[in-house]
Amino acid sequence: MAAIGKDEVLRVLEQKLRTGGTFWTARTITADRTRARIASVLDWAEARGFRTAGTPNPARWRGFLDQLLPKPRKVAPVQNMPALPYGALPGLMATLAADKTVAAQALRFTILTGCRVGEALGATWDEINFDTAEWVIPAARMKARKPHTVPLSPQVLRLLEQLPREQGNSFLFISAKTPGVAVTDATVTRALRNAGCPATTHGFRSSFKTWAEERTSFPSIIAELSLAHSVGNAVEQAYRRTDLAAKRRKLMEAWATFCCTAPVVGEKKGKVLSLHA
């Protein structure tokens, strides 16, 4: 551990790949995560006495590797996940409702709750409370490592009641091929493609946020908390002692009603009239 220096770290990050380019330029995000983990291990090694105290960490970015390597966001710019316009959601939801596979129902659940697909696929029956109509996701499965309570609309409760169960399998969305496990992310994505949708599963969170801003009068903070986002600075978060559950429930019920209301085919557009004060 004491012998690891700049050259060893760069040998990892700048190794050439068979597919072309270097690890840093061709797999930038993964390479930067690798660098950060190396830095953490070396910090631990110093704290434990395996490296001389005060020895500069050769994997640190600021003031060191940032002088030698291009910034990750310049090599691999952040790209937004493709999202389905919210106006197309009722049609998609009708298609998914007709698809009786577990994967399609997992996708419906993901959309209606505004959660991340990984959170939905990891959900177990002991997290669901039918009496209070809530789904409590434990901190260990949340991105922010904080527990999150999701109010469940009547549409979601009906969906859950119709799900198949497997003895000894605690997951909501069970695999049709492998006993004892949940359906996979790839299977859910396949159900999305079978429904003719090119968007990503994560993009539905963006659809929800856009719908809430454009079609409702709920304050932005209600939608943000529904998405389990952190809102405000540390001081604001410390003083906010409520998760606004009642208001979030109303928003999620309105969202479920919108998503599950079948689109009217061939409806004639009405004439728009100006209303004077």
Secondary structure, 3 states (H helix, E strand, C coil): CCCCCHHHHHHHHCCECCCCCEHHHHCHHHHHHHHHHHHHHHHHHHHCCCCCCCCCCCCCCCCCHHHCCCCHHHHCCCCCCCCCCHHHHHHHHHHHHHCCCHHHHHHHHHHHHCCCHHHHHCCEHHHEECCCCEEEECHHHCCCCCCEEEECCHHHHHHHHCCCCECCECECCECCCCCCCECCHHHHHHHHHHCCCCCCCCHHHHHHHHHHHHHCCCCHHHHHHHCCCCCCCHHHHHHCCCCCHHHHHHHHHHHHHHHHCCCCCCCCCCCCCCCCC
